[in-house]
């Protein structure tokens, strides 16, 4: 076997390892992002407890952008906007949550009114609220 053939065989043996290394590095980056999201959530909770709701919303949104499959952050943001007496943003995030939350597991209609007490009967919030409830009810009925 010539040196050229040995190098060629070695190249084809190493190529899959390089691809595997690339996949492993992507997984490491994903894990680091997840760890970072935990730190951001802790910061968001601390800011919210200090009354810095706008800053907490920004961090919650950053966490959601890191992992868009987790819709609970959208609902938390909707609650926070309610705390700020912002019916439009609260309604928009509630509706976005309802559209994206396929499981329906986080959406408990009974608890909604108390969590959105500041905006529940606001004329701006009502259309968002009603559409979100209808989306979830339709999804629940389809899954029966």
ABEGO torsion letter per residue (X at the ends): XBAAAAAAAAAAAAAAAAAAAAAAAAAAAAAAAAAAAAAAAAAAAAAAAAGBAAAAAAAAAAAAAABAABAAAAAAAAAAAAAAGBAAAAAAAAAAAAAABAAGAABBAAAAAAAAAAAAABAAAAAAAAAAAAAAAAAAAAAX
